[in-house]
């Protein structure tokens, strides 16, 4: 398996550090540089506070580069880096990602800046691999979309969707590491509002379920109603969904379509199954799934599959309305793991 020298854009944030964790022993990538803001630039990576549970891995002790430095892109090119993973804030990603792409570095972005932009494919490998087109710039989706879109996409293969209603309960880590240190938030006193999240999730759902033609995507067309709220849980986004379809399905049909989701199973980050079906979701027990089994303490430096499945439970049917809840790890499948999986998929397609 070919190894690509890579850059991680993000030194101290949760997603940037998840990328460091997941790429440290990855068979396809070699961490060659890490870049960050002026606050971290010039420091050794080992001196940056580690925000994730489980302790800092034995990462290469690189000096953090500054994304705003005049010679930043030139430095990346001179290092022979061919792939960049972006965990930058959206407003910063706009300029940095564009400059890297123009210099011939392939960018895989977790930022929202270029999502649904023509020429920048936004792909979930199980759902819309047919949206693939050759590019130097690719986007992963919003973290809240993953537990919604994967089961909805499965049902969409056997019945026409008329409407989707969703309510989300989203973890503190979805807003960054600061909330994980906020004792009031951890104790239950957290602002539930997430500006723009419902609109973004709805638009991205219609997009990934849309039709692609010569690089242009026409979004799917059905009614959506979304509400999103932050709750006092460290990790894991859960969605509660009511899906109206054009025909009555059985529980058995729904379970079979969940089991039949297409996978890129040869890829390092692909879960064993995209959807892990349970009778009832228990967030404390069901955070870490590879699609077949749950782990309490996964070995995250070497196990790239655990945390990549979506857990689905509480499935019920009332006429043509299907109800279920779904749950996934927001900083793994919804962020760092998802964008690495996307890169694996794209590079496999190009090989």
Steps between C-alpha positions, in 0.01 A plus 500: 500500500652832390593751769434870445677779687226701667435829673254542787341844520414523869735456796299555818130447418309175555470412132860592425618278783268218391667527160842476663384194693347322199782577257788410734513132395285523190621273218426758229628823656816634663461810720763737362376839627243647737385860466301730721432859599745760629418379853656159435742571213868455583429267791590134509198276455587321825445824694140547385244391759342170400120533510391140437452217749766230510813712491718637223636245252870494423463739209794638300619806692448748220518878528156638426483712187294817472224490237522879458875506436591646157705192406261241648384342175853506356624317813231232462587443135874484578431230760353282228155497659224386265198480734359740760231432760322815614344552841513878467223741598289577195610861455869402506450191284374712211837651414737231627332207325471688171871590500604142571280366221642757257850382596414138415427367850185288523281626784249296699300739713291466812412871480161609367638774273500317166221249560249479214738700277521396135833331436546403867339156542333438835480124547393247761645178353201281591244745363618691195819346359352582158558869579873436464681706241869581465589805704772637725246600765246283685269563794362280774154581636359651815533270803125504570425378151671161543253325737212645298617449143634146515176330614284736292709418194451128561121539514511725194624202297175304555236774529449858382539756779224756542622678812760487777457643849798494733587617850862477614670481838862601444805456719706774660807398299317605183561860607871454577717424800400808700159358594667180622674710765185694594375355827156659461459345156620162626254531787202554270487879464576538128351729238301265275500727195733421208478781247451384142539130578150393396517688170846364422402141582187514288677649199779242517252212530325606179838546331653158576174332396491701176595413144841577352563593138843605372606633839175684569262373768126559497370458853228254592151641537293413806373684807735538795451628852806518725568614856844472661600550861811467715477280809730421791674191359872495422491304172241353265225655288157335510216571260131415527343458159155467344515405134196493275529278191272414209423143609466298816811300587556226755756504780671209326531697175648796687752285686604335172556834330708615797713185472547544126667841508792502257841521662856561385610219732857479375566851631664536844227721651197321354282351775416130487140610444378854439199450731499315830142408588394486866159480663547820700789747501681553830746786439742397776531148355472559125755773422775276361384261226673352197163383367514157661611547860538771761825586679530664840862607457601481131867515403461812291856518366462168320126433482365730230163324464354532851295818528433508126159325497160660556289332768127482421225396740143560610370420150122509467244530220163676488354470152747666265686676784824343624643616832847426634786649699862493390827575672862553395828629635517862391879551510572157347249413225357851497833678465859371500421137422254600231740729315781241515256236367413740218870540414545122497203466267621771259861381483383143447283619210797689351748214536 
